[in-house]
Structures are given as structure tokens and as C-alpha cells.
Amino acid sequence: MTWPTQQGTFEAGDITLQSGARLPSARLSWKTHGTLSPARDNVIIYPTSYGAQHPDLEWLIGPDKVLDPQRWFIVIPDMFGNGRSSSPSDTDDYPTLVTIHDNVQTQRRALTELFGIDRIACVYGWSMGALQAYHWAALFPDRVDRIVVNCGVARTSVHNQIFLRSLMATLEAAPQHIGNGRFSAEPRAAKRAFGRIYAAWALSQDFYRAGLHLADGPAPNLGAPDLETFLKTDWEDRFGARPAANLYAQLRTWDAADIAANDLYDGDLTAALRAIQARVLLMPGATDLYFRTADNQAELPFLANATLRPIPSIWGHRAGNPVANPTDMLFIQNEVRAHLAQ
């Protein structure tokens, strides 16, 4: 079964960022699935996650999947720094910090100028995509009807920042690092270490205890014959394929994520949460080590219309992106479709 798709690049020109720095000749890559309704009232934004590009997200789209392109016009904007939109790998003077706020402001421009879209039915995001969903709701409270925060938070926690800065330090320790997240050549050994650190965080202790990374573990599993193969194929190869400068830039974006860090809220997180008018589905992974259920529980009292539905899974952060896990996929599909029906 097929449905209409489009893709292209929004030429945003020179952008002045939150920091005051300039992103010259900014480009925002995008792809759409489905048909925009005459009233332009069926728009779902589906932002990319860390290191991901829009083809990595499309598995979740389909009439029998989480996001139905026969009902919704689904727009996937590629986040700055991911190698498709403006990134250090293709922009010599890429700024030190491009924030989630900078991404979302440019996404809004693109939707308005390309499609005449002014109102959003839902922003669905996992991980860094969830950070963007939260920003959409806080920055444009009267234009967003719903958001799905799948394994994400309103402000990056200190514990999560420690993980992110350990990854930055790993890349900075490479002899190829020439400062400010730039490299004279790809730091292959550092990216190998980077991938192995990531593997410890993305899946839970319970997941590994059950042997779900191995083919001889209980189904479903990730199918590796042994631990070393798993670390190489699932983690080293994945991050090894991405330019280190892009990985580093998106770490900085993630580290600085905060819906209140702007002129609207002046750092007041409670005020930013209270300003959100969208119906919010908070869907943390029950064993996620990045974005804890406790973080969303702390946000919940300040949201006017929100539901907390943890994913009951031992797959850690990857419970929210269950490519290989039909049980978690079904949980997410049921919760999201019920949310979209409200």
C-alpha cells in the first residue's frame, strides 16, 4: 500500500540564532507522508532524534502503524546537525550552539512558507524529537493541539547532561580534535569508544540481564551472536557512519534543551509548562536511563491537560523506538491513536 510523499529542502537564508550567532545559508531538509487536507488541519510534525535522518523514522508510518498517512499529513523535518539539514560537516562556520529553539523556529517558518500551515494537530517525537515536541507546545501554545512526548523531557536533566558531556569528552580526547567540536579527520577510535558508551545507556540493565541483545535470548531480541558483535554492529558501525562534528554539535543541542530558556519564559520552567495549551501525552520508557518517568512526573502537575503513560518495558530508551519489539510498538500505537482521537 502506498500514499503520497514529497521531499525537499527549505532554504532559510542566514538565520540569527538564540546565541546571537549566525547560521549562514541555512537549509532544512524535510519529507512528507500523506495529503494535506483543504482545511490544513491534519498536520503531524515528526522531528528527528539524535543522529537520525528522516529515512530512519519512516518505519513508524503506515495505515497499520503508529502514524497513519491516510489520515494525517506527516511532516518530518531533519534536525540541524544531522547531515541532511545544515550541519558542521557541510558548513565551515557552523555556530558553536544551535538550540532546539532554533530548530523549531525554522521548522515553523518552513511549514508556513512551503505549505501555508499555521496550526498543528500534533507533534510526535521520540528522544530529541520529544524535546522538539515539547518546545513546539511551549513556544506556540495557541497553535498546537496535541503533543506526544515519547521518552523526552521539558529540560535536560543534570544526570543526562553528565552522560552527554562524557560523550563530548570522548570525542575531544581524540588526537584529530582541533577544538570546538571540529576534527582534522574522522576520529575512528574515539567514535568506537563513543558507541560503546552509548550502548550502556540506551538499553536497561534488565534488558542485558535477560540477554535480549543476543540471538539466543528470549524473543524479541536484537539478534547478535555475541556481545562483541552486538557492540560493533549495533553501536560502533552506527555512529561510525556519522561525521564526528555532527555528533558533537547535536550533543550540544541536546545538552542545552530547555523549553524555558528563551525570552518568553526567562528560565522559568514552571511558567513554560503552565503556558502549554496542547493536550500532552507523556510516554516515558519505564526503564529509560536518559529521560526518567520521575522527570515527567515532576512536570505533570504544571501541565493543564496531560496524561502520563509509561511504556512498561525493559528495553530502556529504545522502548520508545521499538523497531524490533512488537509489544512496545503495539503499546505506543494504541496510546498515540487514542490521543489523536481526542
Secondary structure as GFF3:
##gff-version 3
##sequence-region A 1 342
A	DSSP	beta_strand	5	16	.	.	.	ID=ss1
A	DSSP	beta_strand	22	33	.	.	.	ID=ss2
A	DSSP	beta_strand	43	45	.	.	.	ID=ss3
A	DSSP	alpha_helix	54	57	.	.	.	ID=ss4
A	DSSP	three_ten_helix	58	60	.	.	.	ID=ss5
A	DSSP	beta_strand	73	77	.	.	.	ID=ss6
A	DSSP	alpha_helix	100	115	.	.	.	ID=ss7
A	DSSP	beta_strand	122	126	.	.	.	ID=ss8
A	DSSP	alpha_helix	128	139	.	.	.	ID=ss9
A	DSSP	beta_strand	146	150	.	.	.	ID=ss10
A	DSSP	alpha_helix	158	172	.	.	.	ID=ss11
A	DSSP	beta_strand	177	179	.	.	.	ID=ss12
A	DSSP	beta_strand	182	183	.	.	.	ID=ss13
A	DSSP	alpha_helix	188	202	.	.	.	ID=ss14
A	DSSP	alpha_helix	205	209	.	.	.	ID=ss15
A	DSSP	alpha_helix	227	231	.	.	.	ID=ss16
A	DSSP	pi_helix	232	236	.	.	.	ID=ss17
A	DSSP	alpha_helix	237	240	.	.	.	ID=ss18
A	DSSP	alpha_helix	244	255	.	.	.	ID=ss19
A	DSSP	alpha_helix	269	275	.	.	.	ID=ss20
A	DSSP	beta_strand	279	283	.	.	.	ID=ss21
A	DSSP	alpha_helix	293	299	.	.	.	ID=ss22
A	DSSP	three_ten_helix	300	302	.	.	.	ID=ss23
A	DSSP	beta_strand	306	308	.	.	.	ID=ss24
A	DSSP	three_ten_helix	316	320	.	.	.	ID=ss25
A	DSSP	alpha_helix	326	340	.	.	.	ID=ss26
###
